[in-house]
Amino acid sequence: MPNENLNWGQTPVGTRTGGRILVDALVNHGVDRVFCVPGESYLAALDALHDTPSISVHVARNEGGAAYMADACAKLTGRPGVCFVTRGPGATNASGGVHVAFQDSTPMVLLIGQVGRGDVDREAFQEVDYRRMYGQMAKWVAQIDDAARIPEYLNRAFATATAGRPGPVVLALPEDMLTDEVAVADTPGWQSVPVHPGPDQVAAVVAELEAAERPLLVVGGGGWTDEARASLATFASAWELPVAASFRCQDLIDNLHPSYAGMLGIGAGPALVERVRSADLLVVIGARLGEITTNGYTLLEPPRPAQRLVHMHAGAEEIGRVYAADVAVNASSAEMVAALAATVPAAPVSWAADTVRAHAEHRSRSVPNTVPGDLQLGEIFGWLSDRLPDDAVVCTGAGNYTGWVNRFIRFGGGRRLLAPTSGTMGYGTPGAVAAKLADPDRTVVAVAGDGCFMMNGQELATAVQYRADIIVIVVNNSMLGTIRMHQEREYPNRVSATGLVNPDFVALAQAYGAHGELVTTTDEFEPAIERAVAFDGSALIELRVDAEVLGTDLTLSGLRAASGDA
């Protein structure tokens, strides 16, 4: 018989399951919401979340949507987004969101259920080695095999996700590890460790500016706060510098600021592109100077640009990755602009008039142009820009339709644009859901192409379920427009795989429990969006666009004429 003095079959005092330890660690790190698709591989963690009212659990309809939601939440709040997915198919579905977080420098912690430790390397049900799978698209990938080490791993995960260049961390959670019962102390929440520039480095940047005749300031990347945006505006004003934003980072500075010159990347204005080429000094803060921002690495010639280059970045590994800088500073963007905001030029700058011209050139591109058809997207997005609240959030995925958002919507102070620099489709709707959940008082608008919407449009059901009342604008031209554009350029008269037969988007929205309307003319848009705003719930507006319209300055017949196949 068992010794009656032992607690056979009972939980010893002071022990917790791995699932409970994990969730307690999330609480200690300040997590107040997680996004997930549930799976049997992490039931113990779900059970612990059941008894944790301080963490809101939001179930997406696909793991890709859940990962995009975590990314968008992190972009908006500046804190790591947290996502739970199950093993195998769940993890592979979530990989798109991890890739977005990596390329966008977004702090994220992805927690994946894993097969039991005793079944590893047997190709057990849905088994994947996540270290190999995620190795190149995350800052750190690990598996927690000992429940007693959960606090240690979680502390490192949050510290790694936020240190230097922010990014995603992936932790695999063996199913049986989460049910182990151990006694272990919790750790306090992680501490953010910003990288500060030294006085000599700030002085070197100032010296470069003092010697320049045609400088251009380029800003981008992650880790920006409201205070950093204010410091950036102060620095730009004091030095009367023209400021360009890297791809999809135009909300880092008020677009009405007299220094703002526009966004670099897809759809950049020709005048701004020429301004980069002709600059004698590029002062880059936070931007990686990637392929899109540099127009395929042609605006700056690697490895040694024709322009003098000052490159300031929080990630030491980013400096010198592609371009050799004349002045390199390893510093967080917020700390860098705070230091530069305290500087002033020794004498009036010689380029002040050119900065005025740069801003005027940007403003001139905001005047709506005319495209074929009865629906003018330039007018519609210009109208939206004038009427959206100052703190409204706009979320997009990828496609030529984003050109109208980038060109005609003005962004002011604060984080307002949530869009993947990696060019992934399907981001806008789940991103908008997360933004509304994170900040319910703000107006949130998702803009998607018809192809883009269909990739994660089912997350409109998530919006309805959690009363995350968003407005989704679907720009429908019945094709995958960006690829069609490339086909017309590279393979004239050989269109393949880009035509779409779409559902009735209005009926689909109504089936989800949202309001839906079809708009086919410009005049129909204003009353339609007023009804959408007045509706008690989420809403979808379909903008049916002429198939001739491929971009803000691009038509199908124009492309064919240029290739000699009109």
ZABA-49776 format. One record per residue (C-alpha): residue number from 1; x, y negated, z. Coordinates in Angstrom, 2 decimals, padded with zeros to 5 digits. Example, Ala and Ser with C-alpha at 12.3 -4.5 7.8 and 13.67 -1.06 7.14 Angstrom:
2
PT    nr        px        py        pz
PT     1    012.30    004.50    007.80
PT     2    013.67    001.06    007.14
//
This chain:
566
PT    nr        px        py        pz
PT     1    000.00    000.00    000.00
PT     2    001.19   -003.58   -000.66
PT     3    002.62   -005.55    002.21
PT     4   -000.33   -007.55    003.51
PT     5    002.01   -010.39    004.50
PT     6    002.78   -011.13    000.81
PT     7    000.46   -013.17   -001.42
PT     8    000.14   -010.47   -004.06
PT     9   -001.76   -011.77   -007.10
PT    10   -002.07   -015.24   -005.61
PT    11   -000.47   -018.46   -006.76
PT    12    002.26   -019.49   -004.29
PT    13    001.87   -022.94   -002.78
PT    14    003.57   -025.65   -004.84
PT    15    003.59   -023.80   -008.14
PT    16    001.87   -024.90   -011.35
PT    17    001.36   -023.39   -014.74
PT    18    003.55   -024.59   -017.59
PT    19    000.47   -026.19   -019.15
PT    20   -000.21   -028.15   -015.97
PT    21    003.44   -029.22   -015.66
PT    22    003.41   -030.37   -019.29
PT    23    000.30   -032.49   -018.90
PT    24    001.53   -033.94   -015.60
PT    25    004.73   -034.93   -017.42
PT    26    002.67   -036.69   -020.10
PT    27    000.88   -038.65   -017.37
PT    28    004.21   -039.62   -015.80
PT    29    005.37   -040.94   -019.17
PT    30    002.34   -043.21   -019.46
PT    31    000.43   -041.23   -022.09
PT    32   -003.24   -042.21   -022.07
PT    33   -004.43   -040.44   -025.25
PT    34   -003.46   -037.50   -027.39
PT    35   -004.59   -036.39   -030.82
PT    36   -004.98   -032.74   -031.64
PT    37   -006.57   -029.83   -033.42
PT    38   -007.01   -027.12   -030.77
PT    39   -005.41   -023.70   -031.07
PT    40   -005.16   -020.55   -029.00
PT    41   -001.40   -020.98   -028.79
PT    42   -001.67   -023.85   -026.30
PT    43   -004.87   -023.08   -024.41
PT    44   -003.11   -023.55   -021.06
PT    45   -002.28   -027.14   -021.99
PT    46   -005.85   -027.78   -023.15
PT    47   -007.09   -026.37   -019.84
PT    48   -004.83   -028.78   -017.94
PT    49   -006.06   -031.69   -020.07
PT    50   -009.61   -030.77   -019.04
PT    51   -008.74   -031.85   -015.50
PT    52   -006.80   -034.97   -016.50
PT    53   -009.26   -037.84   -016.99
PT    54   -006.46   -040.39   -017.47
PT    55   -005.66   -038.84   -020.87
PT    56   -008.27   -039.10   -023.61
PT    57   -008.24   -036.15   -025.99
PT    58   -009.29   -036.84   -029.59
PT    59   -009.85   -033.89   -031.90
PT    60   -009.12   -034.51   -035.57
PT    61   -010.49   -032.40   -038.42
PT    62   -007.06   -031.51   -039.79
PT    63   -003.62   -031.45   -038.20
PT    64   -002.36   -033.85   -040.87
PT    65   -004.98   -036.34   -039.76
PT    66   -004.06   -035.81   -036.11
PT    67   -000.38   -036.49   -036.83
PT    68   -001.22   -039.62   -038.84
PT    69   -003.37   -040.78   -035.92
PT    70   -000.48   -040.34   -033.51
PT    71    001.78   -042.30   -035.86
PT    72   -000.74   -045.13   -036.26
PT    73   -001.36   -045.32   -032.51
PT    74    002.39   -045.63   -031.92
PT    75    002.75   -048.29   -034.60
PT    76    000.00   -050.34   -032.98
PT    77    000.97   -049.93   -029.32
PT    78    004.76   -049.54   -029.55
PT    79    004.56   -046.44   -027.30
PT    80    005.19   -042.89   -028.54
PT    81    002.17   -041.29   -030.16
PT    82    001.44   -037.77   -028.93
PT    83    000.00   -034.97   -031.02
PT    84   -000.80   -031.32   -030.18
PT    85   -001.12   -028.74   -032.94
PT    86   -001.14   -024.98   -033.06
PT    87    001.53   -022.75   -034.55
PT    88    002.08   -021.87   -038.21
PT    89   -000.59   -023.52   -040.39
PT    90   -001.25   -026.18   -037.77
PT    91    002.41   -027.15   -037.65
PT    92    002.80   -027.16   -041.42
PT    93   -000.30   -029.33   -041.81
PT    94    001.17   -031.81   -039.32
PT    95    004.50   -032.06   -041.13
PT    96    003.33   -034.95   -043.31
PT    97    002.75   -037.09   -040.24
PT    98    006.18   -036.23   -038.87
PT    99    007.77   -037.24   -042.17
PT   100    005.91   -040.57   -042.07
PT   101    007.05   -041.20   -038.50
PT   102    010.65   -040.42   -039.42
PT   103    010.80   -042.70   -042.47
PT   104    008.80   -045.44   -040.74
PT   105    010.88   -045.32   -037.53
PT   106    007.80   -044.58   -035.43
PT   107    008.18   -042.98   -031.98
PT   108    006.18   -039.74   -031.83
PT   109    006.14   -036.53   -029.79
PT   110    004.66   -033.53   -031.60
PT   111    003.87   -030.56   -029.35
PT   112    003.38   -027.25   -031.15
PT   113    002.02   -024.02   -029.72
PT   114    004.37   -021.11   -030.42
PT   115    004.24   -017.32   -030.33
PT   116    005.11   -015.61   -027.06
PT   117    008.79   -015.37   -026.24
PT   118    008.75   -011.59   -026.41
PT   119    007.53   -011.65   -030.00
PT   120    010.08   -014.07   -031.47
PT   121    011.77   -012.95   -034.72
PT   122    009.14   -010.26   -035.41
PT   123    007.23   -012.47   -037.84
PT   124    004.48   -012.51   -035.27
PT   125    001.11   -014.06   -036.06
PT   126    001.76   -017.56   -037.49
PT   127    005.38   -017.53   -036.32
PT   128    007.69   -020.28   -037.64
PT   129    011.15   -021.34   -036.48
PT   130    010.48   -025.04   -035.94
PT   131    014.13   -025.94   -035.48
PT   132    014.73   -025.01   -039.10
PT   133    011.39   -026.24   -040.40
PT   134    011.59   -029.72   -038.89
PT   135    015.37   -030.06   -038.70
PT   136    015.74   -032.85   -041.27
PT   137    012.56   -034.79   -040.53
PT   138    012.77   -035.31   -036.77
PT   139    015.27   -036.85   -034.37
PT   140    015.25   -033.75   -032.19
PT   141    013.58   -030.34   -032.43
PT   142    013.61   -027.89   -029.54
PT   143    011.69   -025.06   -027.92
PT   144    010.93   -024.91   -024.20
PT   145    011.47   -021.33   -023.05
PT   146    011.50   -022.02   -019.30
PT   147    008.51   -023.73   -017.71
PT   148    010.76   -025.09   -014.96
PT   149    012.54   -027.21   -017.58
PT   150    009.42   -028.87   -018.98
PT   151    009.97   -032.18   -017.11
PT   152    013.57   -032.27   -018.37
PT   153    012.57   -031.62   -021.99
PT   154    009.71   -034.14   -021.92
PT   155    011.94   -036.84   -020.46
PT   156    014.49   -036.26   -023.21
PT   157    011.75   -036.18   -025.84
PT   158    010.38   -039.61   -024.92
PT   159    013.85   -041.08   -024.46
PT   160    014.99   -039.76   -027.84
PT   161    011.84   -040.86   -029.65
PT   162    012.33   -044.46   -028.50
PT   163    016.14   -044.80   -028.41
PT   164    018.04   -046.61   -031.16
PT   165    016.07   -046.15   -034.37
PT   166    012.71   -044.79   -033.09
PT   167    011.35   -041.60   -034.59
PT   168    009.58   -038.27   -034.04
PT   169    010.55   -035.47   -031.68
PT   170    009.15   -031.93   -032.01
PT   171    008.82   -029.49   -029.11
PT   172    007.65   -025.90   -029.53
PT   173    005.72   -024.39   -026.62
PT   174    005.67   -020.57   -026.40
PT   175    002.19   -019.45   -025.41
PT   176    003.34   -017.32   -022.48
PT   177    005.65   -020.07   -021.20
PT   178    002.61   -022.33   -020.77
PT   179    000.96   -019.75   -018.49
PT   180    004.05   -019.10   -016.35
PT   181    003.71   -020.40   -012.78
PT   182    006.75   -022.12   -011.34
PT   183    007.63   -024.73   -008.74
PT   184    009.40   -027.77   -010.17
PT   185    009.52   -031.47   -009.40
PT   186    008.28   -034.04   -011.89
PT   187    010.55   -036.69   -013.35
PT   188    009.68   -040.39   -013.47
PT   189    008.67   -041.92   -016.77
PT   190    011.35   -042.48   -019.38
PT   191    013.00   -045.88   -019.62
PT   192    013.42   -047.74   -022.87
PT   193    017.07   -048.70   -023.44
PT   194    017.32   -051.56   -025.94
PT   195    020.61   -052.26   -027.69
PT   196    021.76   -055.86   -027.18
PT   197    024.13   -057.79   -029.45
PT   198    027.27   -059.29   -027.96
PT   199    028.04   -063.04   -028.09
PT   200    030.79   -062.47   -030.66
PT   201    028.37   -060.64   -032.93
PT   202    025.80   -063.43   -032.73
PT   203    028.56   -065.94   -033.47
PT   204    029.60   -063.88   -036.53
PT   205    026.06   -064.02   -037.91
PT   206    025.92   -067.77   -037.34
PT   207    029.27   -068.21   -039.10
PT   208    027.96   -066.35   -042.14
PT   209    024.91   -068.61   -042.26
PT   210    027.01   -071.75   -041.89
PT   211    029.09   -070.71   -044.90
PT   212    026.15   -069.68   -047.11
PT   213    024.44   -071.65   -049.88
PT   214    021.63   -069.28   -050.90
PT   215    020.82   -067.08   -047.88
PT   216    017.81   -064.77   -047.59
PT   217    016.60   -063.16   -044.37
PT   218    015.12   -059.66   -044.77
PT   219    013.21   -058.09   -041.87
PT   220    011.66   -054.66   -041.40
PT   221    011.81   -051.37   -039.57
PT   222    010.34   -050.30   -036.24
PT   223    010.65   -051.51   -032.66
PT   224    009.18   -054.99   -033.15
PT   225    007.11   -056.55   -030.35
PT   226    004.92   -059.64   -030.30
PT   227    007.74   -061.44   -028.51
PT   228    010.14   -060.38   -031.26
PT   229    007.80   -061.74   -033.92
PT   230    007.70   -065.05   -032.08
PT   231    011.51   -065.13   -031.85
PT   232    011.75   -064.35   -035.57
PT   233    009.49   -067.30   -036.37
PT   234    011.59   -069.57   -034.14
PT   235    014.85   -068.42   -035.75
PT   236    013.48   -068.83   -039.29
PT   237    012.14   -072.31   -038.51
PT   238    015.33   -073.57   -036.87
PT   239    017.45   -072.47   -039.82
PT   240    014.75   -073.09   -042.46
PT   241    015.50   -069.67   -043.87
PT   242    013.44   -067.95   -046.57
PT   243    012.16   -064.67   -045.09
PT   244    011.31   -061.53   -047.03
PT   245    009.69   -058.48   -045.43
PT   246    010.74   -054.98   -046.38
PT   247    008.12   -052.66   -047.86
PT   248    004.85   -052.74   -045.88
PT   249    006.33   -054.81   -043.06
PT   250    004.78   -058.13   -044.03
PT   251    002.98   -058.41   -040.68
PT   252    006.30   -059.10   -038.92
PT   253    005.89   -062.80   -039.65
PT   254    002.83   -064.97   -040.21
PT   255    002.39   -065.03   -043.98
PT   256    001.48   -068.72   -043.73
PT   257    004.79   -069.53   -042.04
PT   258    006.63   -072.02   -044.28
PT   259    009.60   -069.65   -044.48
PT   260    007.72   -066.58   -045.68
PT   261    008.74   -065.58   -049.21
PT   262    006.87   -062.28   -049.65
PT   263    007.33   -058.53   -049.45
PT   264    010.06   -056.54   -051.14
PT   265    009.15   -053.18   -052.64
PT   266    006.41   -051.95   -054.95
PT   267    004.55   -054.98   -056.28
PT   268    007.15   -057.53   -055.20
PT   269    006.87   -060.88   -056.96
PT   270    009.38   -061.42   -059.80
PT   271    010.57   -064.67   -058.22
PT   272    011.39   -062.91   -054.94
PT   273    013.20   -060.12   -056.75
PT   274    015.34   -062.70   -058.54
PT   275    015.92   -064.48   -055.24
PT   276    017.48   -061.31   -053.80
PT   277    019.73   -060.91   -056.82
PT   278    020.92   -064.50   -056.75
PT   279    021.42   -064.76   -052.98
PT   280    024.96   -065.23   -051.76
PT   281    024.05   -063.91   -048.29
PT   282    021.51   -061.32   -047.16
PT   283    020.82   -061.28   -043.42
PT   284    018.99   -058.02   -042.73
PT   285    017.34   -057.31   -039.38
PT   286    015.81   -053.89   -038.74
PT   287    015.32   -052.85   -042.36
PT   288    017.11   -049.72   -043.58
PT   289    017.52   -051.10   -047.11
PT   290    015.96   -047.96   -048.55
PT   291    015.06   -047.07   -052.12
PT   292    011.72   -048.91   -052.29
PT   293    012.88   -052.12   -050.62
PT   294    015.94   -052.30   -052.90
PT   295    014.07   -051.34   -056.09
PT   296    015.88   -048.07   -056.51
PT   297    019.14   -049.41   -055.03
PT   298    019.43   -051.93   -057.87
PT   299    018.86   -055.22   -056.02
PT   300    021.91   -054.40   -053.95
PT   301    024.61   -052.36   -055.60
PT   302    025.89   -049.55   -053.36
PT   303    028.20   -049.21   -051.64
PT   304    029.42   -052.81   -051.85
PT   305    026.73   -055.35   -052.77
PT   306    027.54   -058.45   -054.79
PT   307    025.87   -060.48   -052.03
PT   308    027.53   -060.83   -048.66
PT   309    025.63   -058.60   -046.27
PT   310    024.89   -058.94   -042.57
PT   311    023.15   -055.75   -041.46
PT   312    021.63   -055.53   -037.98
PT   313    019.96   -052.28   -036.96
PT   314    019.10   -050.40   -033.77
PT   315    020.37   -047.11   -035.19
PT   316    024.14   -046.96   -035.37
PT   317    023.87   -044.22   -038.00
PT   318    021.97   -046.56   -040.35
PT   319    024.74   -049.14   -040.60
PT   320    026.97   -048.15   -043.47
PT   321    024.78   -045.24   -044.55
PT   322    024.33   -046.72   -048.04
PT   323    025.79   -050.23   -047.97
PT   324    029.04   -051.52   -046.53
PT   325    028.20   -054.65   -044.56
PT   326    030.44   -057.68   -044.17
PT   327    029.06   -058.08   -040.65
PT   328    027.51   -055.04   -038.96
PT   329    025.62   -055.31   -035.68
PT   330    024.18   -052.34   -033.79
PT   331    021.30   -054.00   -031.94
PT   332    017.57   -053.59   -031.48
PT   333    015.54   -055.98   -033.63
PT   334    013.80   -057.55   -030.64
PT   335    017.07   -058.28   -028.86
PT   336    018.74   -059.49   -032.06
PT   337    016.09   -062.05   -032.96
PT   338    015.87   -063.19   -029.34
PT   339    019.58   -064.01   -029.44
PT   340    019.39   -065.65   -032.87
PT   341    016.36   -067.72   -031.83
PT   342    018.63   -069.51   -029.37
PT   343    020.92   -070.71   -032.16
PT   344    020.63   -073.83   -034.30
PT   345    022.60   -074.98   -037.35
PT   346    025.41   -077.42   -036.72
PT   347    024.18   -079.64   -039.57
PT   348    021.11   -079.84   -041.79
PT   349    021.02   -076.79   -044.04
PT   350    021.46   -077.19   -047.78
PT   351    018.81   -074.63   -048.78
PT   352    015.73   -076.18   -047.12
PT   353    014.13   -077.23   -050.40
PT   354    014.67   -073.76   -051.83
PT   355    012.86   -072.24   -048.85
PT   356    009.88   -074.48   -049.60
PT   357    009.92   -073.23   -053.20
PT   358    010.14   -069.61   -052.05
PT   359    007.03   -069.98   -049.91
PT   360    005.18   -071.79   -052.70
PT   361    006.05   -068.96   -055.11
PT   362    004.65   -066.47   -052.64
PT   363    001.45   -068.47   -052.17
PT   364    000.95   -068.74   -055.93
PT   365    000.78   -064.93   -056.15
PT   366   -002.09   -064.97   -053.69
PT   367   -004.35   -066.71   -056.21
PT   368   -006.72   -064.01   -057.56
PT   369   -006.13   -062.98   -061.14
PT   370   -008.68   -061.54   -063.57
PT   371   -008.76   -057.86   -064.54
PT   372   -011.11   -055.99   -066.90
PT   373   -014.58   -055.15   -065.64
PT   374   -017.30   -056.65   -063.47
PT   375   -015.48   -056.05   -060.19
PT   376   -012.53   -058.31   -059.41
PT   377   -010.40   -056.80   -056.66
PT   378   -008.28   -059.94   -056.32
PT   379   -011.35   -061.99   -055.42
PT   380   -012.64   -059.33   -053.05
PT   381   -009.41   -058.94   -051.10
PT   382   -008.85   -062.70   -051.13
PT   383   -012.34   -063.09   -049.67
PT   384   -011.51   -060.48   -047.04
PT   385   -008.29   -062.26   -046.18
PT   386   -010.16   -065.49   -045.49
PT   387   -012.82   -063.85   -043.33
PT   388   -011.24   -061.03   -041.40
PT   389   -010.56   -061.91   -037.73
PT   390   -006.99   -063.04   -037.07
PT   391   -006.25   -059.81   -035.19
PT   392   -007.97   -057.42   -037.61
PT   393   -006.05   -054.23   -038.43
PT   394   -005.78   -053.02   -042.02
PT   395   -004.76   -049.42   -042.74
PT   396   -003.80   -048.01   -046.13
PT   397   -002.32   -044.87   -047.60
PT   398   -000.53   -044.84   -050.94
PT   399   -001.51   -045.68   -054.49
PT   400   -001.72   -048.60   -056.88
PT   401   -004.78   -049.89   -055.02
PT   402   -002.49   -050.94   -052.16
PT   403   -001.11   -053.64   -054.46
PT   404   -004.25   -055.70   -053.87
PT   405   -003.86   -055.38   -050.09
PT   406   -000.19   -056.34   -050.20
PT   407   -000.72   -059.23   -052.58
PT   408   -003.97   -060.83   -051.48
PT   409   -004.39   -060.17   -047.75
PT   410   -002.48   -062.57   -045.52
PT   411   -001.21   -061.17   -042.25
PT   412   -000.72   -063.32   -039.20
PT   413    000.79   -062.77   -035.79
PT   414    000.79   -059.33   -034.18
PT   415    000.73   -055.81   -035.57
PT   416   -001.97   -055.82   -038.27
PT   417   -000.81   -053.59   -041.12
PT   418   -000.60   -049.84   -040.56
PT   419    000.70   -048.24   -043.73
PT   420    003.31   -045.56   -044.45
PT   421    006.50   -046.76   -046.08
PT   422    007.04   -043.16   -047.18
PT   423    004.22   -043.53   -049.70
PT   424    002.05   -040.74   -048.35
PT   425   -001.57   -040.46   -049.43
PT   426   -004.41   -039.84   -047.00
PT   427   -003.11   -042.08   -044.19
PT   428   -005.64   -044.93   -044.21
PT   429   -008.73   -043.29   -042.73
PT   430   -007.08   -041.38   -039.85
PT   431   -004.82   -044.38   -039.21
PT   432   -007.87   -046.59   -038.86
PT   433   -009.55   -044.14   -036.48
PT   434   -006.50   -044.18   -034.22
PT   435   -006.23   -047.97   -034.34
PT   436   -009.85   -048.39   -033.30
PT   437   -009.49   -045.87   -030.47
PT   438   -006.33   -047.59   -029.24
PT   439   -007.87   -051.08   -029.38
PT   440   -011.68   -050.90   -029.60
PT   441   -012.15   -054.68   -029.58
PT   442   -010.34   -055.24   -032.87
PT   443   -011.88   -055.03   -036.32
PT   444   -010.29   -052.15   -038.22
PT   445   -010.53   -051.69   -041.98
PT   446   -009.18   -048.71   -043.93
PT   447   -008.53   -049.16   -047.64
PT   448   -008.12   -046.03   -049.76
PT   449   -008.11   -045.02   -053.37
PT   450   -010.50   -042.28   -054.40
PT   451   -007.69   -039.71   -054.47
PT   452   -006.23   -041.05   -051.23
PT   453   -009.57   -040.93   -049.41
PT   454   -010.27   -037.35   -050.43
PT   455   -007.07   -036.15   -048.78
PT   456   -008.19   -037.05   -045.25
PT   457   -011.63   -038.61   -045.68
PT   458   -013.07   -035.95   -043.37
PT   459   -011.64   -037.95   -040.49
PT   460   -014.63   -040.23   -040.98
PT   461   -016.40   -037.51   -038.99
PT   462   -013.86   -038.09   -036.20
PT   463   -014.65   -041.81   -036.29
PT   464   -018.36   -041.05   -035.93
PT   465   -017.83   -038.51   -033.15
PT   466   -015.80   -040.89   -030.97
PT   467   -017.62   -044.09   -031.94
PT   468   -014.45   -045.48   -033.45
PT   469   -016.43   -047.84   -035.66
PT   470   -014.28   -048.53   -038.69
PT   471   -014.98   -049.85   -042.18
PT   472   -013.58   -047.77   -045.04
PT   473   -013.21   -049.35   -048.47
PT   474   -012.76   -046.78   -051.24
PT   475   -011.37   -048.15   -054.51
PT   476   -012.65   -045.65   -057.08
PT   477   -011.30   -045.50   -060.62
PT   478   -011.80   -041.72   -060.95
PT   479   -008.12   -040.98   -061.33
PT   480   -004.81   -040.68   -059.53
PT   481   -003.85   -044.12   -060.78
PT   482   -000.19   -044.30   -059.80
PT   483    000.70   -041.04   -061.53
PT   484   -001.45   -041.97   -064.53
PT   485    000.56   -045.20   -064.77
PT   486    003.82   -043.28   -064.81
PT   487    002.46   -040.83   -067.38
PT   488    001.41   -043.64   -069.70
PT   489    004.91   -045.10   -069.45
PT   490    006.97   -041.94   -069.68
PT   491    004.74   -039.57   -071.69
PT   492    002.34   -041.66   -073.83
PT   493   -000.82   -039.89   -075.01
PT   494    000.00   -036.83   -072.90
PT   495   -002.19   -037.43   -069.85
PT   496   -002.32   -034.41   -067.55
PT   497   -003.70   -033.57   -064.11
PT   498   -004.64   -037.13   -063.10
PT   499   -008.37   -037.29   -063.81
PT   500   -010.75   -036.86   -060.86
PT   501   -014.40   -035.88   -060.63
PT   502   -015.43   -037.38   -057.30
PT   503   -018.35   -036.74   -054.97
PT   504   -020.98   -039.34   -054.25
PT   505   -019.00   -041.30   -051.67
PT   506   -022.09   -043.14   -050.39
PT   507   -023.97   -039.89   -049.80
PT   508   -020.86   -038.35   -048.23
PT   509   -020.53   -041.23   -045.77
PT   510   -024.20   -040.94   -044.87
PT   511   -023.82   -037.19   -044.36
PT   512   -021.11   -037.94   -041.80
PT   513   -023.46   -040.33   -040.02
PT   514   -021.86   -043.51   -041.35
PT   515   -023.35   -046.33   -043.39
PT   516   -022.55   -046.14   -047.11
PT   517   -022.88   -048.57   -050.03
PT   518   -021.81   -048.70   -053.67
PT   519   -020.45   -051.97   -055.08
PT   520   -020.02   -052.34   -058.83
PT   521   -019.77   -056.15   -059.19
PT   522   -017.85   -058.79   -057.30
PT   523   -021.00   -060.56   -056.14
PT   524   -022.31   -057.41   -054.49
PT   525   -019.38   -057.13   -052.11
PT   526   -020.11   -059.92   -049.63
PT   527   -023.64   -058.80   -048.69
PT   528   -022.48   -055.17   -048.64
PT   529   -019.71   -055.77   -046.15
PT   530   -021.98   -057.95   -044.03
PT   531   -024.37   -054.99   -043.77
PT   532   -021.42   -052.72   -042.96
PT   533   -020.30   -055.02   -040.14
PT   534   -023.85   -055.23   -038.79
PT   535   -024.31   -051.45   -038.81
PT   536   -024.03   -049.77   -035.41
PT   537   -021.30   -047.33   -036.37
PT   538   -018.74   -046.68   -039.04
PT   539   -019.31   -047.67   -042.65
PT   540   -017.96   -046.92   -046.12
PT   541   -018.06   -049.20   -049.14
PT   542   -017.21   -047.74   -052.53
PT   543   -015.76   -050.22   -055.02
PT   544   -016.19   -048.73   -058.48
PT   545   -013.44   -050.13   -060.66
PT   546   -013.05   -050.15   -064.44
PT   547   -010.72   -047.33   -065.54
PT   548   -008.71   -049.94   -067.45
PT   549   -007.44   -051.34   -064.17
PT   550   -004.23   -049.63   -063.05
PT   551   -002.63   -052.37   -060.94
PT   552   -002.81   -056.01   -059.99
PT   553   -001.09   -056.98   -063.25
PT   554   -001.42   -053.73   -065.14
PT   555   -004.05   -052.30   -067.50
PT   556   -004.28   -049.01   -069.35
PT   557   -004.44   -050.66   -072.77
PT   558   -001.58   -052.97   -071.84
PT   559    000.64   -050.01   -070.97
PT   560   -000.23   -048.26   -074.20
PT   561    000.44   -051.40   -076.21
PT   562    003.83   -051.75   -074.57
PT   563    004.71   -048.18   -075.57
PT   564    003.45   -048.70   -079.13
PT   565    000.48   -046.35   -078.71
PT   566   -002.39   -048.82   -078.47
//
